[in-house]
Amino acid sequence: MAKSNMISGIHNWCDRWCERCPFVSRCAVGVADAALSSEAKDMNNEAFWKALSDSFAKAFVMLDEAAKAHGIDINSFSEEELEESRRDWEETSEQADKHPICQLGMDYIKAGREWLESDAVKHKLEGAIREVEMGIRSIADGEREGLEIQECLEVIQWYLHFIYVKSHRALTEIADANDYDFELPPSERSHNGTAKIALISVERSLNAWALLMDMMPGEEDAILSILAMLQRLQRMLQAEFPEAQSFIRPGFDTEGKA
Ligand code: SF4
């Protein structure tokens, strides 16, 4: 039988930006996503919900078979057990919410959103158009800058909430980690992997904000305060998860890409 080219578990520690992922053809989630027709990807389209329900039905059958093969009865739990684990999860999650990393992550979302919703970019682009019209700069130069700004905005928007979500998850994972998790080497502990993708997202966002600041000197003060917030978040994550960088992400750290 031909060896599968798929990378097991790659989607657990990625940034979920499938459109830009170099491993989309080797990831079960990426392949499933690409298999949906553009019609099926339309959230308002009946075909989308049909495709979603079909893939869930398939996943459920596979899960059931895998559980049986491993002698696990997924239906064997009591209401009390369920309630207890729900309470545990809520407690851990609430604690993570109150953690300074998450609080700063939330402050970053608010500050970032406020800036993105301001007229700063609109004014900048209007100014660039005026300069082109007045012959102060070339059309090509105006377009290049417009595209660079657009690129920075896409990166910032993609990671704006993702940083909080992954930081929160890393904190709940480490709080829930048991002896078995800590017997694994740091390169395989899931919370390190989650913290690593949070840190990668922070770094990419920092770069995008810094580029924006360079192109929009009039926004320097506002962007600097956002950059300071992100840098603080980066340091806090590094301090809380000092072994994050040693985690080996399947595909991204094993295949010499990305
Ligand atoms: S590994 Fe790539 S293709 Fe798979 S879910 Fe993550 S971003 Fe998408």
py3Dmol code that shows the C-alpha trace and the ligand (Angstrom):
import py3Dmol

protein = """\
ATOM      1  CA  MET A   1       0.000   0.000   0.000  1.00  0.00           C
ATOM      2  CA  ALA A   2       1.363   3.467  -0.922  1.00  0.00           C
ATOM      3  CA  LYS A   3       2.583   5.498   2.043  1.00  0.00           C
ATOM      4  CA  SER A   4       0.223   8.373   2.857  1.00  0.00           C
ATOM      5  CA  ASN A   5       1.635  11.821   2.281  1.00  0.00           C
ATOM      6  CA  MET A   6      -0.642  13.292   4.943  1.00  0.00           C
ATOM      7  CA  ILE A   7       0.906  14.791   8.083  1.00  0.00           C
ATOM      8  CA  SER A   8      -0.808  13.486  11.168  1.00  0.00           C
ATOM      9  CA  GLY A   9      -1.963  16.100  13.697  1.00  0.00           C
ATOM     10  CA  ILE A  10      -0.572  19.068  11.738  1.00  0.00           C
ATOM     11  CA  HIS A  11      -3.799  21.048  12.218  1.00  0.00           C
ATOM     12  CA  ASN A  12      -3.470  21.004  16.013  1.00  0.00           C
ATOM     13  CA  TRP A  13      -0.673  23.585  16.160  1.00  0.00           C
ATOM     14  CA  CYS A  14      -1.161  25.716  13.049  1.00  0.00           C
ATOM     15  CA  ASP A  15      -2.686  29.163  12.586  1.00  0.00           C
ATOM     16  CA  ARG A  16      -5.741  27.879  10.668  1.00  0.00           C
ATOM     17  CA  TRP A  17      -4.984  30.180   7.762  1.00  0.00           C
ATOM     18  CA  CYS A  18      -5.524  27.418   5.211  1.00  0.00           C
ATOM     19  CA  GLU A  19      -5.493  29.788   2.233  1.00  0.00           C
ATOM     20  CA  ARG A  20      -1.869  30.578   2.979  1.00  0.00           C
ATOM     21  CA  CYS A  21      -0.768  27.193   4.279  1.00  0.00           C
ATOM     22  CA  PRO A  22       2.006  25.384   2.394  1.00  0.00           C
ATOM     23  CA  PHE A  23       0.715  22.047   3.704  1.00  0.00           C
ATOM     24  CA  VAL A  24      -2.902  22.351   2.671  1.00  0.00           C
ATOM     25  CA  SER A  25      -2.696  19.230   0.490  1.00  0.00           C
ATOM     26  CA  ARG A  26      -1.124  17.215   3.317  1.00  0.00           C
ATOM     27  CA  CYS A  27      -3.543  18.143   6.093  1.00  0.00           C
ATOM     28  CA  ALA A  28      -6.844  16.343   6.680  1.00  0.00           C
ATOM     29  CA  VAL A  29      -8.571  19.612   7.606  1.00  0.00           C
ATOM     30  CA  GLY A  30      -7.106  21.464   4.612  1.00  0.00           C
ATOM     31  CA  VAL A  31      -8.061  18.696   2.204  1.00  0.00           C
ATOM     32  CA  ALA A  32     -11.600  18.489   3.599  1.00  0.00           C
ATOM     33  CA  ASP A  33     -11.913  22.261   3.362  1.00  0.00           C
ATOM     34  CA  ALA A  34     -10.675  22.336  -0.256  1.00  0.00           C
ATOM     35  CA  ALA A  35     -13.052  19.501  -1.132  1.00  0.00           C
ATOM     36  CA  LEU A  36     -16.011  21.733  -0.383  1.00  0.00           C
ATOM     37  CA  SER A  37     -17.047  23.459  -3.573  1.00  0.00           C
ATOM     38  CA  SER A  38     -17.108  27.264  -3.478  1.00  0.00           C
ATOM     39  CA  GLU A  39     -20.877  26.920  -3.567  1.00  0.00           C
ATOM     40  CA  ALA A  40     -20.702  24.665  -0.530  1.00  0.00           C
ATOM     41  CA  LYS A  41     -18.464  27.171   1.267  1.00  0.00           C
ATOM     42  CA  ASP A  42     -21.113  29.858   1.046  1.00  0.00           C
ATOM     43  CA  MET A  43     -22.490  30.072   4.588  1.00  0.00           C
ATOM     44  CA  ASN A  44     -25.852  31.177   3.255  1.00  0.00           C
ATOM     45  CA  ASN A  45     -26.084  28.301   0.860  1.00  0.00           C
ATOM     46  CA  GLU A  46     -28.071  25.172   1.557  1.00  0.00           C
ATOM     47  CA  ALA A  47     -25.255  23.116  -0.015  1.00  0.00           C
ATOM     48  CA  PHE A  48     -22.852  24.389   2.665  1.00  0.00           C
ATOM     49  CA  TRP A  49     -24.989  23.081   5.515  1.00  0.00           C
ATOM     50  CA  LYS A  50     -25.599  19.801   3.666  1.00  0.00           C
ATOM     51  CA  ALA A  51     -21.828  19.345   3.129  1.00  0.00           C
ATOM     52  CA  LEU A  52     -21.190  20.187   6.790  1.00  0.00           C
ATOM     53  CA  SER A  53     -23.765  17.719   7.996  1.00  0.00           C
ATOM     54  CA  ASP A  54     -22.408  15.002   5.656  1.00  0.00           C
ATOM     55  CA  SER A  55     -18.848  15.459   6.876  1.00  0.00           C
ATOM     56  CA  PHE A  56     -19.987  15.430  10.500  1.00  0.00           C
ATOM     57  CA  ALA A  57     -21.924  12.206   9.903  1.00  0.00           C
ATOM     58  CA  LYS A  58     -18.786  10.636   8.359  1.00  0.00           C
ATOM     59  CA  ALA A  59     -16.597  11.840  11.214  1.00  0.00           C
ATOM     60  CA  PHE A  60     -19.052  10.434  13.738  1.00  0.00           C
ATOM     61  CA  VAL A  61     -18.971   6.967  12.142  1.00  0.00           C
ATOM     62  CA  MET A  62     -15.143   7.042  12.081  1.00  0.00           C
ATOM     63  CA  LEU A  63     -15.020   8.139  15.710  1.00  0.00           C
ATOM     64  CA  ASP A  64     -17.392   5.376  16.734  1.00  0.00           C
ATOM     65  CA  GLU A  65     -15.315   2.745  14.927  1.00  0.00           C
ATOM     66  CA  ALA A  66     -12.043   4.041  16.373  1.00  0.00           C
ATOM     67  CA  ALA A  67     -13.497   4.042  19.905  1.00  0.00           C
ATOM     68  CA  LYS A  68     -14.712   0.452  19.516  1.00  0.00           C
ATOM     69  CA  ALA A  69     -11.311  -0.635  18.144  1.00  0.00           C
ATOM     70  CA  HIS A  70      -9.673   0.787  21.288  1.00  0.00           C
ATOM     71  CA  GLY A  71     -12.282  -0.726  23.610  1.00  0.00           C
ATOM     72  CA  ILE A  72     -13.643   2.705  24.575  1.00  0.00           C
ATOM     73  CA  ASP A  73     -17.354   3.071  25.182  1.00  0.00           C
ATOM     74  CA  ILE A  74     -18.045   6.694  24.384  1.00  0.00           C
ATOM     75  CA  ASN A  75     -21.516   6.418  25.879  1.00  0.00           C
ATOM     76  CA  SER A  76     -20.380   5.169  29.270  1.00  0.00           C
ATOM     77  CA  PHE A  77     -20.469   8.201  31.525  1.00  0.00           C
ATOM     78  CA  SER A  78     -22.847   9.271  34.214  1.00  0.00           C
ATOM     79  CA  GLU A  79     -24.617  12.607  34.462  1.00  0.00           C
ATOM     80  CA  GLU A  80     -22.549  13.305  37.611  1.00  0.00           C
ATOM     81  CA  GLU A  81     -19.274  12.669  35.775  1.00  0.00           C
ATOM     82  CA  LEU A  82     -20.377  14.913  32.979  1.00  0.00           C
ATOM     83  CA  GLU A  83     -21.386  17.648  35.400  1.00  0.00           C
ATOM     84  CA  GLU A  84     -18.104  17.359  37.307  1.00  0.00           C
ATOM     85  CA  SER A  85     -15.946  17.604  34.209  1.00  0.00           C
ATOM     86  CA  ARG A  86     -18.028  20.529  32.972  1.00  0.00           C
ATOM     87  CA  ARG A  87     -17.485  22.283  36.327  1.00  0.00           C
ATOM     88  CA  ASP A  88     -13.728  21.552  36.207  1.00  0.00           C
ATOM     89  CA  TRP A  89     -13.494  22.896  32.704  1.00  0.00           C
ATOM     90  CA  GLU A  90     -15.450  26.024  33.563  1.00  0.00           C
ATOM     91  CA  GLU A  91     -13.240  26.657  36.594  1.00  0.00           C
ATOM     92  CA  THR A  92     -10.044  26.238  34.586  1.00  0.00           C
ATOM     93  CA  SER A  93     -11.419  28.382  31.800  1.00  0.00           C
ATOM     94  CA  GLU A  94     -12.507  31.140  34.206  1.00  0.00           C
ATOM     95  CA  GLN A  95      -9.075  31.111  35.836  1.00  0.00           C
ATOM     96  CA  ALA A  96      -7.452  31.438  32.430  1.00  0.00           C
ATOM     97  CA  ASP A  97      -9.796  34.356  31.633  1.00  0.00           C
ATOM     98  CA  LYS A  98      -8.461  36.165  34.708  1.00  0.00           C
ATOM     99  CA  HIS A  99      -4.823  35.412  33.921  1.00  0.00           C
ATOM    100  CA  PRO A 100      -2.822  38.591  33.118  1.00  0.00           C
ATOM    101  CA  ILE A 101      -1.902  37.101  29.712  1.00  0.00           C
ATOM    102  CA  CYS A 102      -5.559  36.755  28.746  1.00  0.00           C
ATOM    103  CA  GLN A 103      -6.452  40.145  30.166  1.00  0.00           C
ATOM    104  CA  LEU A 104      -3.714  41.737  28.096  1.00  0.00           C
ATOM    105  CA  GLY A 105      -4.807  39.665  25.095  1.00  0.00           C
ATOM    106  CA  MET A 106      -8.300  41.096  25.502  1.00  0.00           C
ATOM    107  CA  ASP A 107      -6.919  44.648  25.826  1.00  0.00           C
ATOM    108  CA  TYR A 108      -5.024  44.056  22.596  1.00  0.00           C
ATOM    109  CA  ILE A 109      -8.196  42.958  20.799  1.00  0.00           C
ATOM    110  CA  LYS A 110      -9.987  46.125  21.943  1.00  0.00           C
ATOM    111  CA  ALA A 111      -7.107  48.467  21.041  1.00  0.00           C
ATOM    112  CA  GLY A 112      -6.487  46.751  17.704  1.00  0.00           C
ATOM    113  CA  ARG A 113     -10.156  46.765  16.762  1.00  0.00           C
ATOM    114  CA  GLU A 114     -10.560  50.396  17.745  1.00  0.00           C
ATOM    115  CA  TRP A 115      -7.665  51.384  15.492  1.00  0.00           C
ATOM    116  CA  LEU A 116      -8.859  49.204  12.612  1.00  0.00           C
ATOM    117  CA  GLU A 117     -12.322  50.739  12.873  1.00  0.00           C
ATOM    118  CA  SER A 118     -10.960  54.280  12.925  1.00  0.00           C
ATOM    119  CA  ASP A 119     -10.600  56.313   9.740  1.00  0.00           C
ATOM    120  CA  ALA A 120      -6.802  56.143   9.841  1.00  0.00           C
ATOM    121  CA  VAL A 121      -6.425  53.730   6.911  1.00  0.00           C
ATOM    122  CA  LYS A 122      -9.153  55.459   4.903  1.00  0.00           C
ATOM    123  CA  HIS A 123      -7.417  58.825   5.313  1.00  0.00           C
ATOM    124  CA  LYS A 124      -4.060  57.326   4.419  1.00  0.00           C
ATOM    125  CA  LEU A 125      -5.408  55.770   1.208  1.00  0.00           C
ATOM    126  CA  GLU A 126      -7.264  58.968   0.275  1.00  0.00           C
ATOM    127  CA  GLY A 127      -4.013  60.889   0.767  1.00  0.00           C
ATOM    128  CA  ALA A 128      -2.141  58.426  -1.467  1.00  0.00           C
ATOM    129  CA  ILE A 129      -4.781  58.817  -4.212  1.00  0.00           C
ATOM    130  CA  ARG A 130      -4.489  62.607  -3.992  1.00  0.00           C
ATOM    131  CA  GLU A 131      -0.702  62.410  -4.303  1.00  0.00           C
ATOM    132  CA  VAL A 132      -1.069  60.235  -7.417  1.00  0.00           C
ATOM    133  CA  GLU A 133      -3.595  62.687  -8.873  1.00  0.00           C
ATOM    134  CA  MET A 134      -1.291  65.610  -8.180  1.00  0.00           C
ATOM    135  CA  GLY A 135       1.623  63.785  -9.806  1.00  0.00           C
ATOM    136  CA  ILE A 136       3.637  63.746  -6.550  1.00  0.00           C
ATOM    137  CA  ARG A 137       3.943  59.972  -6.854  1.00  0.00           C
ATOM    138  CA  SER A 138       3.468  57.387  -9.583  1.00  0.00           C
ATOM    139  CA  ILE A 139       0.400  55.165  -9.936  1.00  0.00           C
ATOM    140  CA  ALA A 140       2.614  52.078  -9.495  1.00  0.00           C
ATOM    141  CA  ASP A 141       4.047  53.462  -6.259  1.00  0.00           C
ATOM    142  CA  GLY A 142       0.575  54.297  -4.925  1.00  0.00           C
ATOM    143  CA  GLU A 143      -0.689  50.827  -5.800  1.00  0.00           C
ATOM    144  CA  ARG A 144       2.323  49.114  -4.222  1.00  0.00           C
ATOM    145  CA  GLU A 145       1.805  50.976  -0.970  1.00  0.00           C
ATOM    146  CA  GLY A 146      -1.925  50.240  -1.043  1.00  0.00           C
ATOM    147  CA  LEU A 147      -1.193  46.518  -1.427  1.00  0.00           C
ATOM    148  CA  GLU A 148       1.385  46.559   1.380  1.00  0.00           C
ATOM    149  CA  ILE A 149      -1.095  48.221   3.712  1.00  0.00           C
ATOM    150  CA  GLN A 150      -3.747  45.701   2.720  1.00  0.00           C
ATOM    151  CA  GLU A 151      -1.353  42.838   3.441  1.00  0.00           C
ATOM    152  CA  CYS A 152      -0.520  44.201   6.914  1.00  0.00           C
ATOM    153  CA  LEU A 153      -4.210  44.661   7.697  1.00  0.00           C
ATOM    154  CA  GLU A 154      -4.995  41.084   6.685  1.00  0.00           C
ATOM    155  CA  VAL A 155      -2.277  39.714   8.963  1.00  0.00           C
ATOM    156  CA  ILE A 156      -3.374  41.891  11.893  1.00  0.00           C
ATOM    157  CA  GLN A 157      -7.028  40.976  11.432  1.00  0.00           C
ATOM    158  CA  TRP A 158      -6.325  37.270  11.069  1.00  0.00           C
ATOM    159  CA  TYR A 159      -4.425  37.063  14.364  1.00  0.00           C
ATOM    160  CA  LEU A 160      -6.353  39.690  16.344  1.00  0.00           C
ATOM    161  CA  HIS A 161      -8.585  37.195  18.177  1.00  0.00           C
ATOM    162  CA  PHE A 162      -6.456  34.138  17.458  1.00  0.00           C
ATOM    163  CA  ILE A 163      -3.717  35.314  19.860  1.00  0.00           C
ATOM    164  CA  TYR A 164      -6.189  35.492  22.730  1.00  0.00           C
ATOM    165  CA  VAL A 165      -7.801  32.158  21.849  1.00  0.00           C
ATOM    166  CA  LYS A 166      -4.473  30.308  21.664  1.00  0.00           C
ATOM    167  CA  SER A 167      -3.067  31.972  24.796  1.00  0.00           C
ATOM    168  CA  HIS A 168      -6.215  31.011  26.688  1.00  0.00           C
ATOM    169  CA  ARG A 169      -5.988  27.465  25.377  1.00  0.00           C
ATOM    170  CA  ALA A 170      -2.310  27.123  26.317  1.00  0.00           C
ATOM    171  CA  LEU A 171      -3.146  28.257  29.860  1.00  0.00           C
ATOM    172  CA  THR A 172      -6.047  25.812  30.228  1.00  0.00           C
ATOM    173  CA  GLU A 173      -3.930  23.014  28.744  1.00  0.00           C
ATOM    174  CA  ILE A 174      -1.102  23.567  31.215  1.00  0.00           C
ATOM    175  CA  ALA A 175      -3.581  23.828  34.104  1.00  0.00           C
ATOM    176  CA  ASP A 176      -5.164  20.521  33.068  1.00  0.00           C
ATOM    177  CA  ALA A 177      -1.882  18.765  32.281  1.00  0.00           C
ATOM    178  CA  ASN A 178      -1.353  15.581  34.262  1.00  0.00           C
ATOM    179  CA  ASP A 179       1.695  13.472  35.144  1.00  0.00           C
ATOM    180  CA  TYR A 180       1.490  11.736  31.806  1.00  0.00           C
ATOM    181  CA  ASP A 181       1.768  15.069  29.960  1.00  0.00           C
ATOM    182  CA  PHE A 182       4.803  16.057  32.011  1.00  0.00           C
ATOM    183  CA  GLU A 183       6.482  12.717  31.348  1.00  0.00           C
ATOM    184  CA  LEU A 184       6.606  13.721  27.680  1.00  0.00           C
ATOM    185  CA  PRO A 185       9.629  15.742  26.538  1.00  0.00           C
ATOM    186  CA  PRO A 186       8.923  19.517  26.245  1.00  0.00           C
ATOM    187  CA  SER A 187       9.023  19.143  22.451  1.00  0.00           C
ATOM    188  CA  GLU A 188       5.854  17.027  22.647  1.00  0.00           C
ATOM    189  CA  ARG A 189       3.845  18.749  25.383  1.00  0.00           C
ATOM    190  CA  SER A 190       0.728  20.140  23.761  1.00  0.00           C
ATOM    191  CA  HIS A 191       0.617  23.341  25.856  1.00  0.00           C
ATOM    192  CA  ASN A 192       4.085  24.210  24.505  1.00  0.00           C
ATOM    193  CA  GLY A 193       2.816  23.752  20.950  1.00  0.00           C
ATOM    194  CA  THR A 194      -0.215  25.928  21.605  1.00  0.00           C
ATOM    195  CA  ALA A 195       1.924  28.609  23.237  1.00  0.00           C
ATOM    196  CA  LYS A 196       4.324  28.397  20.291  1.00  0.00           C
ATOM    197  CA  ILE A 197       1.626  29.163  17.718  1.00  0.00           C
ATOM    198  CA  ALA A 198       0.378  32.000  19.966  1.00  0.00           C
ATOM    199  CA  LEU A 199       3.930  33.404  19.984  1.00  0.00           C
ATOM    200  CA  ILE A 200       4.279  33.009  16.217  1.00  0.00           C
ATOM    201  CA  SER A 201       1.007  34.920  15.799  1.00  0.00           C
ATOM    202  CA  VAL A 202       2.251  37.689  18.101  1.00  0.00           C
ATOM    203  CA  GLU A 203       5.488  37.963  16.153  1.00  0.00           C
ATOM    204  CA  ARG A 204       3.722  38.171  12.785  1.00  0.00           C
ATOM    205  CA  SER A 205       1.338  40.793  14.173  1.00  0.00           C
ATOM    206  CA  LEU A 206       4.244  42.809  15.592  1.00  0.00           C
ATOM    207  CA  ASN A 207       5.903  42.814  12.167  1.00  0.00           C
ATOM    208  CA  ALA A 208       2.681  43.884  10.446  1.00  0.00           C
ATOM    209  CA  TRP A 209       2.046  46.744  12.909  1.00  0.00           C
ATOM    210  CA  ALA A 210       5.674  47.886  12.612  1.00  0.00           C
ATOM    211  CA  LEU A 211       5.395  47.979   8.806  1.00  0.00           C
ATOM    212  CA  LEU A 212       2.137  49.930   9.061  1.00  0.00           C
ATOM    213  CA  MET A 213       3.767  52.429  11.402  1.00  0.00           C
ATOM    214  CA  ASP A 214       6.543  52.909   8.888  1.00  0.00           C
ATOM    215  CA  MET A 215       4.024  53.645   6.134  1.00  0.00           C
ATOM    216  CA  MET A 216       1.773  55.787   8.337  1.00  0.00           C
ATOM    217  CA  PRO A 217       3.997  58.126  10.388  1.00  0.00           C
ATOM    218  CA  GLY A 218       0.951  60.145  11.431  1.00  0.00           C
ATOM    219  CA  GLU A 219      -0.286  57.100  13.347  1.00  0.00           C
ATOM    220  CA  GLU A 220       2.983  56.519  15.181  1.00  0.00           C
ATOM    221  CA  ASP A 221       1.694  57.238  18.698  1.00  0.00           C
ATOM    222  CA  ALA A 222      -1.386  55.044  18.381  1.00  0.00           C
ATOM    223  CA  ILE A 223       0.520  52.174  16.779  1.00  0.00           C
ATOM    224  CA  LEU A 224       3.388  52.422  19.254  1.00  0.00           C
ATOM    225  CA  SER A 225       1.049  51.876  22.171  1.00  0.00           C
ATOM    226  CA  ILE A 226      -0.409  48.801  20.431  1.00  0.00           C
ATOM    227  CA  LEU A 227       3.106  47.520  19.703  1.00  0.00           C
ATOM    228  CA  ALA A 228       4.065  47.977  23.348  1.00  0.00           C
ATOM    229  CA  MET A 229       1.021  45.968  24.399  1.00  0.00           C
ATOM    230  CA  LEU A 230       1.903  43.140  22.024  1.00  0.00           C
ATOM    231  CA  GLN A 231       5.533  43.092  23.064  1.00  0.00           C
ATOM    232  CA  ARG A 232       4.511  42.820  26.692  1.00  0.00           C
ATOM    233  CA  LEU A 233       2.205  39.953  25.781  1.00  0.00           C
ATOM    234  CA  GLN A 234       5.082  38.264  23.958  1.00  0.00           C
ATOM    235  CA  ARG A 235       7.355  38.532  27.032  1.00  0.00           C
ATOM    236  CA  MET A 236       4.632  37.228  29.338  1.00  0.00           C
ATOM    237  CA  LEU A 237       3.978  34.241  27.082  1.00  0.00           C
ATOM    238  CA  GLN A 238       7.698  33.517  26.883  1.00  0.00           C
ATOM    239  CA  ALA A 239       7.973  33.672  30.674  1.00  0.00           C
ATOM    240  CA  GLU A 240       4.918  31.467  31.257  1.00  0.00           C
ATOM    241  CA  PHE A 241       5.917  28.929  28.587  1.00  0.00           C
ATOM    242  CA  PRO A 242       9.724  28.991  28.539  1.00  0.00           C
ATOM    243  CA  GLU A 243       9.869  25.731  26.592  1.00  0.00           C
ATOM    244  CA  ALA A 244       7.393  26.734  23.903  1.00  0.00           C
ATOM    245  CA  GLN A 245      10.026  27.116  21.201  1.00  0.00           C
ATOM    246  CA  SER A 246      11.280  23.587  21.758  1.00  0.00           C
ATOM    247  CA  PHE A 247       7.934  22.131  20.699  1.00  0.00           C
ATOM    248  CA  ILE A 248       8.129  20.401  17.320  1.00  0.00           C
ATOM    249  CA  ARG A 249       5.036  21.184  15.254  1.00  0.00           C
ATOM    250  CA  PRO A 250       4.232  18.341  12.839  1.00  0.00           C
ATOM    251  CA  GLY A 251       4.926  19.521   9.294  1.00  0.00           C
ATOM    252  CA  PHE A 252       5.916  23.103  10.074  1.00  0.00           C
ATOM    253  CA  ASP A 253       8.978  22.081  12.101  1.00  0.00           C
ATOM    254  CA  THR A 254       9.667  18.721  10.492  1.00  0.00           C
ATOM    255  CA  GLU A 255       9.423  19.329   6.763  1.00  0.00           C
ATOM    256  CA  GLY A 256      11.705  22.329   6.321  1.00  0.00           C
ATOM    257  CA  LYS A 257       8.880  24.597   5.139  1.00  0.00           C
ATOM    258  CA  ALA A 258       7.037  27.613   6.529  1.00  0.00           C
TER     259      ALA A 258
END
"""
ligand_1 = """\
8
SF4
S -2.288 22.812 8.817
Fe -2.648 24.240 7.165
S -4.296 23.360 5.950
Fe -4.283 22.328 7.929
S -5.799 23.457 9.188
Fe -3.764 24.312 9.540
S -3.597 26.042 8.140
Fe -5.271 24.728 7.413
"""
view = py3Dmol.view(width=600, height=400)
view.addModel(protein, "pdb")
view.setStyle({"model": 0}, {"cartoon": {"style": "trace"}})
view.addModel(ligand_1, "xyz")
view.setStyle({"model": 1}, {"stick": {}})
view.zoomTo()
view.show()
